[in-house]
């Protein structure tokens, strides 16, 4: 059974409970144990920040070849749950041997499709929390219409930086405005309607100077980025 069919019924967190890994007495005590156990059920280590990519994907390199025989074990990705680190249920947050915080994520076993690439790029970006979501649309409009100096301080400036970082990362990885606004910002921030031309705004965000934001890099395993 491929991971998509299994994980459509059981979330990563539910799968951990199913495997008997959630009680305090049996939680893995080392990264090696975590990787081995996660590798049996298609779960990866979805880090909140830029954690060690090899460790993040290690369980998927175990899991995916068992689901797609003959596939490239390195052509895998990790789809996180899309939650902020300060979200209420702290029980889902774990810490690796080096002190990096992560949550259970879903192994993506075929990175050839655009949807899989989109999932991996989103996971690689910093999270959009509720504070950022509340101001991101207006902050983008102000940036493009009036300039950075007219963007209010605090969370609005942070929203602008995340917006530019995200757009540049999406563009570098071959993704476009439809991927960025409806499938990324829209879904995370629960925005169903953007009151601007998303294609034009996306292009303008990618053209902003690097002191506002830079791409997080190429996440495609074939490195065929722009």
N, C-alpha and C positions, 0 to 999 in steps of 0.2 A: 504494500500500500504506500502510495506516495504521501509525503508530509501534508500536502494540501488537503487530501481527503481525510486524514486523521485529525488534523488540527482544526478543521472546520467544525468538528464536534467537541473537541476538548481544547481549552485554552492552554498556553504554556504553563500557567500557574496550576491549573487543574491537573495537567499531566504530571507535574511534580508530585502533587498529592497522590495521584494514581500510582506512581512509582514508589510511594512510601518514603519520600524525602523531606516531608515538611515537619515532622515532629522533632522536637529538640534533641531526642536521643539518637536520631539517625541522620541528622543533617551532615553532609560531607565536611570533613575537617581540613581538607587540603584541596588545592586546585586540581591536582591529579584525580582525586576522587570525584570532584564536581564534574570534570570533563568526561570521565568514564561513565558516570551515571546519566548526565545530560545526553551523551552520545548514544545511549540506548533508546531515547525517546524523542530525539529530534529537537532538543532545546539548546539554545546558545546563551552566552553571557552578554547580554545587552547592556553595555556600559553607559552611564549618564554622560560622562565626558569622553575624551579621546583616550580610551583604555587600550591595552595591548591587543592589537588586531589578531595576532596569532592565537592568543588565548581565547579571544572572543569567538573565533571560528573553529577552534579545535574540535568541539563536539560535533559540528556539522561535517567535518572531514571524516568522522567515524560513521555518522548516521547516513549521509547522502549516498555513498557507494552501495549501501545495503538496500536503498530504495530505488536507485537508478543504476543497475549494474553496468560497469564499463564507463561510467561517467567520470569526468575529471574531478578528483577530490578537492582540488584547489578552486574550482569554479563554484564556490558556495558563498552565501551571505547570511546575515543575521538581521531579522526584522524585530525591532523592539516593540513594546506595547504602547509607546507614545505617551508616557506619563511623565510628569515632572518629579524631580527628586523629593520635593516637599509635599507630594500628594498624601492624603490622609492615611492610607493603609501602609504603614511602614513595615509590615510583616513580609511584604514581597521583595523588599530591598535586602540584598546580600552583599558581602564584602569578600574580595579575593585575598590571596596570601599577601599581596602588596598593599592592601588597604583601599583598592579601587572599588567603588560601589557599582553594582549592576542589578538588573532584574532579569528574570527568565525571558528569553526571546524565542522566536520561531526560526528554525533553520530554513533557509531558502536554497534549494538544491539545483536550480537551473537559472543561471544568470544571463541566459541568452535573450530572454524576453524583456520588454521595456518595463513591465510591471515589477519584475524582480529587481531590476536596476533601480527603479524608483524607490522601492522599499529600502534598499541598502543605502542609497543616498540620503534618504530621510533619517535613517538611523545614525548616519555619520554627522548630521548637523546637530547643533545644540538645540535643546528643547524650547518650544514656545510655551511659556506658562500663561496663566490667566491674566496676569498684569500686562504682559506683552500683547496678548490677543486683544485686550480691551482698547489698545491705542494704535495697533499696527497699521490699519487702513488709513486713518487720518494722518499718521506720521509719514507714510509713503507719499500721500497726496501733497502734504506740506513740503517735503523734501524736493519733489519734482517740480512743483509750481513756484516755490519761493526760495529754496536752497536750505542747506543744513543749518545755517545760523538762525533760521526762523523756526526750527523744530524745537518745541519745549524741551527742557532738560529732563533728566531722570529716565523713566521708563520709555518715553517717546524716542529719545536718542538711542537707547538700547534696541528698541524695536526697529529703527532705521538700519542700524548696523547688522542686525540679524536678517533683515529683509534683503539687504545687498549681498551679504554673505551667502544666503540661500540661493538667490537668483543666479549669482556667478557660479555656484557649485552645480546647480541644475544645468546651466548652459554648458559648462565644461564637460559634463557627463552625457550630453546629447539629449537632454530633456528640455521641454518647452514650457510656455506660459500655461497651457492647460494642465500640465503636470504640476506646475508650481502653485498656481492659485487655487483651483478647485480641489486638487488631490492632496495638496500639502497644507497650505495656510487655511483653506476653507474647511477641511475635515478636522484639523487640530483645533481651530478656533471657532468652529461651528458658524462659519460665515457662508451663506448660501448664495449671496448676490454681491458682486463687486461693482461699485458704481463708477467704473472707469474701464477703458479699453485695456484688457489684461495683456494683450500682445504688445501694445505700445509701452505700457508701464514696465513689463518684464524686460524689454529691450533697454529701456532707460536705466533700470536698476543695474543691469549688467555693465553699463557704461560708466557707472559712478567711480570716482577715484579710489584707489586702494586704501587710502587713509580712512575711508568710511567702512570698507569691508573687502575681504578677499575670498576667493574660492577655498573651500576646505580640501580640494584636490580631486584626483581621479579615483573613483571607486569601482570602475569597471575592471574585471579580471583580465580582459584582453588588452587593457590600457589604451583602447581606441577612443581616447578623449579628444575634445577640440582644444 
